[in-house]
Amino acid sequence: MNLSAERWVLGEDYAAAPTCVTCHMSANTRNGRKITHDPGIRISWTNRPPVSLLMDTDASGKIVTATDPAVRREKTVDTWEQKRTRMKEVCSYCHTADYVNAFYVQYDNLVLLYNEKFAKPGQEIMKTLAAEKLLTPTQYDEEIEWTWFYLWHHEGRRSRMGASMMAPDYTQWHGMFEVAERSDMELIPQACEITKYATAYGQGEAAARANAVIDGILLRPEHAWFEKGAGEEQMQAIRRSMAERYGSSGASAAGHGDGETERKAP
């Protein structure tokens, strides 16, 4: 590690046991031996907001949020691809190109799964409930607001940060499992409960518009099981996969919950 050296250049003074500084801020022989004090200069996703964003940044270092491609290009001075290339330069001191590229495939897929299946739909539901005045103006005085916060800020961040650091426990068991549970077993039922009572207490039109958003989300292929349950063909595929991985006991555990179900608000 050569920790007593006055200078510390990756690939020249040391090449083992990386620290946080090694990956995010270090000088190395491929970047002109330049140290940075910006830990975001090699990060291609920001996983801090409810929906992860690619790290295109402007001249002041702020994330470019414009969706129009021309405006985005005009404002961006440092792209997420450039940031990723810098990180890959560091990765390549210890890992092969195939290993590094495979990591980023897994990481990107996890972030996109979180964004598209849970974060964007959850954000859409919360914005709709607020716009239809089915929530009070006060933040966190209703259960669903806490549910949404836990989903993106706790479980959602854990899963995304876990994937970024190759930590499977935090990616899955303390991450995406809890994201899915929070979304499907709490957020959506709570939203349905709100529209149910809104209908009963004279806000039927607002409730109908909110229900249209919820139903539209649940009609998407990735949410089809929530409405109808898994079909027998899908359950057989799951059982085979579980048996191959975990033996007969795994296949047995996978047998619960098949057949059609009906969504009901609590």
Sequence and secondary structure as in RCSB ss.txt:
>XXXX:A:sequence
MNLSAERWVLGEDYAAAPTCVTCHMSANTRNGRKITHDPGIRISWTNRPPVSLLMDTDASGKIVTATDPAVRREK
TVDTWEQKRTRMKEVCSYCHTADYVNAFYVQYDNLVLLYNEKFAKPGQEIMKTLAAEKLLTPTQYDEEIEWTWFY
LWHHEGRRSRMGASMMAPDYTQWHGMFEVAERSDMELIPQACEITKYATAYGQGEAAARANAVIDGILLRPEHAW
FEKGAGEEQMQAIRRSMAERYGSSGASAAGHGDGETERKAP
>XXXX:A:secstr
  TTSS  EETTTB SS  HHHHHT EETTTTT   S TTTT SEE SSSS EE  B TTS B    SHHHHHHH
 SB HHHHHHHHHHHHTTTS HHHHHHHHHHHHHHHHHIIIIIIHHHHHHHHHHHHTT S SSTTSSHHHHHHHI
IIIIIIHHHHHHHHTT HIIIIIIIIHHHHHHIIIIIHHHHHHHHHHHHHTT HHHHHHHHHHHHHHHTSGGGHH
HHH   HHHHHHHHHHHHHHH HHHHHHTTTT S       
